[in-house]
Amino acid sequence: MSRKLFGTDGVRGRANTYPMTAQMALALGAAAGRYFRRDGSLAHRVVIGKDTRLSGYMLENALTAGLTSTGMNVLLLGPVPTPAVGFLTRSMRADLGVMISASHNPHQDNGIKFFGPDGFKLSDEAEAEIEAILAGEVTPAAPENIGRAKRIEDGRGRYQEFVKTTFPAGLRLDGLKVVIDCANGAAYKAAPDVLWELGAEVVPVGVSPNGTNINDRCGSTHTQTAAEAVVAHGADVGICLDGDADRVMILDERGMVADGDQIMALMATRWAEDGRLRGGALVATVMSNLGLERHLEARGLRLERTAVGDRYVVERMRAGGFNLGGEQSGHIVMTDYATTGDGLIAGLQFLAEMARTGARASALTRQFDTVPQLLKNVRYGAGAAPLEAASVKAVIAEAEGLLSGKGRLLIRKSGTEPLVRVMAECEDAGLLAQVVDGIVAAVEAAV
């Protein structure tokens, strides 16, 4: 059974435009409610969290209406990080968790992500079944069985207390000045509070959401604002989260950026030294740098690659019994602690290394030399299929020949935006630019 509505990370699109309309959210809520009430019992509940987008109010209300119409009891968490929804779904014994967020996308976009009762994102198969129910007629609950909705006031506090338990006992952040950029998103309260409670001197950035400034010139996809704050305040380190706080970028004391690959290299090395790295492997996507793979191999460790998307990383981790994985973009998944990427917990693990070793951030964020990597995106319109064009295929085949034995080429459609992503790695910078620019030009001509 195939999926059409769901992408690599739930349903996503421009707010108030199909599929991110109130009507679709209501229908999707009803279909999900019917899927989780297949046994006919009445004791079902769902938790709903959201980030700080203006459209979150509309989608939250529509989802609540759809879910309660099928007899689901709804627990509303308000603005909380995506990993908090995974944690609270399991902690509160809910059957379903829903996060309303478009992650790192601008405020005009929004999305709906589903979590199962185990706190993990739903499988492709479960999403396909919900789509099949959506395509049919959803039977509503009898009037006496309509669900109730209740706002949970302490959901964020429960998550914060859990997050602090992942920081090593006996360590504190006293003496560390930390810039925390919350992207005006879901962690704008939780992240600064946790860092302060663990002893850090906190310099908050991106903590004044107004509904339309999420990810706007701040957060993990725009680190310059936090980098300027690190330098201006003489901070020891910067932590940049995205809009729903499931990814992170680390800045050293000079404001230099370390992506997810460098953070994962540090954690994999340390965990292996401590005997904590299960399976002797790190799970990452095809986007991770070749330098990371070489770094691990030099230490007798493996890099297990997956398709792009943290859900596929998690699926491989669960299937292989691995406990560390993630993406270059900053999703760091530690199944010892969380069921999905958690930027705040990953940031705390980095800070724990600083506190344990006394090392400067710059000494920890440069774990390996990266192989030059170039990534460019080409936006296309509805209905376009540029990668099917014969002219594009011919240019790609030529590029693969040029890179044979010298590097890597990866071309894919984004699962969350109408973009073709063209990425290549090669030590020859001239060849790298030639290959990527040639493919980008061909794709642009095709669209």
N, C-alpha and C positions, 0 to 999 in steps of 0.2 A: 504494500500500500504506500503510495507516494505522498509527499507533502507539497502543497502549493502555497499555503498561507504562511507557514512557519519557515524561518530562515535558520542560520546557524546559531542564533541566539534569540529564539522566540519570534514573536510577530513585531515588526518594526516598520515605521513609515512617518510621513509628515503628519503632524497633528491636524485633526479635522479634515483629513483627506484619506480616502480608502488606502489601507485597511484600518487606519488609526482614527476611526470615527466612534462617536458614542454608540451608534447603532450596532457597529461590529463588536465593540467591547461588550455590550449587553448580550449579544448572541453568543460570543465566545465564552462569556461567563456561564451562560446557560448550558452550553455544550460541555464545558469542563465539569460543571456541577453534575450533569447527567452521567458523564463518564465515571466520576468518583462515587456516584450513588447507584451503581449498577446492581448492588445487592439489595436495594430497596429499603435499607435501614435508615433511621432518622438521625443517628448520632454522628453526623459528619460535620466537620468544621474546616474552614480555610482561613489562613492569615494573609493579609494584603499589606504590602509596604509600597512606598513610592519614593522618588527623589523630589527635587524642588521645582520641577517644571510647572508652569501655569496650567498646562493641559492635564496634569495629574489629577486635579480635582474632578474634571469631567470624566476621565476614564475610571477613576476610583468609584464614583457613584454609579456609572453604568455597569461596571463589573459586579458591584454589590447587588444591583437590581437583578442581573442575570443569574448570579449564583443563588441568591435567596429564593428566586422564583422556582428553583428546582429542589429547594429544601435544605440547601447548605447554610450553616451558621457562619457568619463572617466576623472575623476579628480584625479590626483596622489598626495598623501600627503607626500610620503617619509616615513622615520622612525618616527612613532608616537605610543604611547601606544594603546592597543586594545580599552580601553574605549574612547579614542579620536575618533576612527572610529565610535563608536556608537553615540557619541555626534555630530560629524560633519555630519553624514548621515542625522540626523534630522535637524540640524541647517542649512545645505546647501540645504535642500529640495530635497535630492537625493532619488531615488527609491530603491537603493541598496547600502550597504556598504560591503566592503571586507577587511579582515585583513589577511595578510600573516604572519603566525607565528606558531611555535610549543610550545609557552608558555615557560614552565620550562624545556623542553627537551633539550638535547645537540644540538650543531650546525649542526650535520649531519642530523637531522630531520627538517621537516618543515610542515606547515599545511595551510589550507585555511578555514576561518570562514566567514559566511555570516550574514549580518544584514539587517533587513527589513527597510522600510521608517520611522518607528516609533523609530528606533534606537535599538530595541531589536533583539536578535538573532532569526533566522528563526525557525519556528516550525518544528517538525518531519515531519508533513504532507507536508509542503512546500519543505523540502529537498527531500522527497520521489518523489514529482512531478518533481523536477529538475533532479533527477536520471532517471526518466522515459523518460524525454525529451532527456537526454544524451544517453539513450539506443537506441533511434530512429535516424531519420535523421533530423538535425537542418537546417532549411531553412535560408540561409544568406540574409542580406538586399540587396536591389538593389544598384548598384554602387553609385547612387546619394544620398543614404540614409546611407552610411557607417558612423559610429560615429567618433567623434574627440577625441583626448586625450590632456590634458592640465595639466601642473604641478602647484600645488597650493603651493606657497612659504610660506604663513603665517598660514598654518593649525596648526602647533605646537603652534604658538603664540596665536591663537584663543582658543585652548584648555587650555593653561596656564592661560589665563585671566578668563576663565570660572571656572577653578579649584579654583582660589583665591576667587571667590565669595562664595564658600561653607564654607570658614573659617569665624567664627563669626565676625561680624563687631565690631570694638572697641578693639579687641584683637590683639596682635602682639607676635612675637616669640623672641623679644629682650631678650638677656641674656641666651638663650638656645643654647648649642652647639649640633648639630645634625649630626651624621654620616648617610649618605644616600648611600646605596649600590644599584646601578641600574643594576647589573648583566651584564654589558656591553651590555645592551639591549635597548629597544625602548624608555625608559625614560631617557637616559643618559644625555640629555640636559634639558628636561622639568622639572624633579624633583629637581635638584639642583637650577635651576633658580627660581622656585616657592618658595622654602624654603628661599632662600636669599632675595627675594623681600618681604617676610613677616617678615623679621628681624632676622632670625636665623643666627648663625655662622655655616657655612656648611663645613663638612669634606666629600668630595666626594670619593666614592669607586666604582669600576666597571664602569668607565665612559670613557673607551678607547677602544671601539669596533673595531675589525679588521676583522670581518666577521666569525671568527671561535672560538672566546673566549666567546661567549654569554653563561651565566650560568656556566662558567667554574671556579669552586672553588670560586664562589661568588653568591650573590643573595639569594632569600628566601629559596632555597633548599640547600644552603651551607652557613650557617650564621657565620661560624667560622672566616672568613676573616673580616667581619664587626665587630664581637665581639672583635677581637684583636684591631681593630681601635678604638672602643669605649674606651677600657681600656687605650690604648697608648696615646690617645688624651684627656683623662679625659672628655669625652663627657657625656652629660646628657641622651642621648637616641640614639638608632640606628633604622633606618628604612630600611628593606631589601625588595626590589621588585624582581619579577621574570622577565624573558626575555621580556615579553610584558606588564608588569606592571599592570596586572589585579589582582595580589595577593600580600600580604604583611605579613611580620613577624616583630614584634617589639622586640627590645633588650633594657633591662633596663641599668642603669648606670654601672652595673657590667658585662654586656655582656650576661646576661641570657635571654633566648628566651621565648617569649610569642606567642603562635600560634593563629590561627583564633578564636578558642573557647574562649580564655581569652579576646580577643579584643571585640568579639561580646557580651560577658557577661557584660563588662564595658559599652558598648554603649547601650545595651538593658536596663540596670539598670538606666543609666542617662536619656535616652529618656523617660522611664516610669515615672521617677520623674518629668520630665518637661511636661508630658502629650503629648509627641510627638510620642510614640510608638503605632502605629495603630494596633487595634485588640488585644492588650495585649499579643502579641506573637512574638517570634523570629522564623524564618524559617531556618532550617539547615538540613544537610544530615544525613543519618544513621551512618556516620563515626564520628559525633561529640560525645564528651565524655559524659558519664553518669553523671559526675560531673556537667556539664553545665546544664543538665536537672534538677538536684536537686537544683542547685543555683537559677534557674528561678522559680521553683515551690515554693521555700521558700519565694519568693517575690510576689506571686500571679500571676506569668506570665506563659506562656505556651511555650513549644518547639514543633514546627511543623516539623516533619522529612520528608525528601524526598529521592528519589534515589540519588546516587552520580552524581555530575555534576551541575555546577552553573546554567545551563539552566533550570534544573528541580526546583532548588530553586526559580528562577525568575518566572517560570510558576505558582508555588504555591503562591508566593507573589502576583502576579497579580490577580489570581483567588480569593484569600481570602482578598484582600485589605490590605495586610501587607506592611510595608515599610522598614523592616530591615531583612536581612538574609545573609547566607553565608556558607562557608565551613571551616573545621578545617585547611585545607591547606592554608588558608589565603585569599580566595576570600571573600570579604565583599561587599555585594550589598545593596546600599541605594537608593531606587527608588525616594526619594525626590531630589536626585542629579544626579543619573546616571542610565543607562539602563542595566549595567552589572557590574561585579566586578571592582573596581577601587582602586588599592593599594595606590596611591598617596592621593586620597581623604580620604581613611580610615586612612592613616597615619596622615593626617592633623586633623582629628577628635580626634585622640589620643593626638596630640600635643596641641589641643585646651583645652583638659581637664587638661593637665599639666599647661598651661598658666592660666587657669581659677582658678584652685585650689591651685597652687603653690606646688603640691605634686611631689615627685620624681617618676620617671618611675616605680621603683620597687614596689611602693605602689599602682600603678594602674594596673599593669600587673598580679597580683595574686588575681584574683577575686574569685576563688573557688579552692578547693582541687580536683585534678583529680583522677578518679578511674584508677588504673594501666591499661594501654592499651598497647598491643603488636601487631605490624603490621609487617608482612614479605611478601616479593614478590617472586614469582617463575616465571622465564621467560620460555616461551615455543616456539617451532618452528611453522612454517606455517602449517596449517592443523590439528594441534593437538587440542584435546578437552579433557583435563585432568579431568575436572569436571564431565564428563560423565562416567568415569571409575567406575566400580562397587566397586573396592577396595577403591577408594577415597570416594565414597558415604558412604561406611560402616564406615570409620574412622570419617567422618563428623558427622554421626548419633551418634556414640559413644561419640564424643566431646560435642554434644548438650546435651546429657544425663548428662555428668559430670558437665556442666555449669548450668543446670536447676536450677533456683532460686538463682543462685550465680553470674551470669554475663551475658554477651552478646557475640554472635559469629556472624561474618559477613564474608562471603566468596564471592568474585565476580571477574569477569574478568574486567581488565581495559578497558575503552572505548577509550584510546588513545595510548596504548602500548600493546605488546603481553605479558601481565603479569597476573598471578592469584594473587590477593591480599587476604591475610589471616589475619583477625583482630579479636582480642578477648579482652574483658574487664572483669576483676575479681579482687577482693581485695586480693585473695590468689595468690601470685606471683608464687609459685611453680606449682599450677594448671594451671595458665595462660600459663606458658612456656611449660608445658606438652601438653596442648591442641594445641597450635599453632605449636610447633615443630612436633607434630605427624601428623598434616594435611599437613604441608610443606613437610615432608618426603614422605608422600603418593603421593602428587602431583608430586614431583620430580621423584619418581619411575615410575609414569604413563607417564611422558614425556620423 
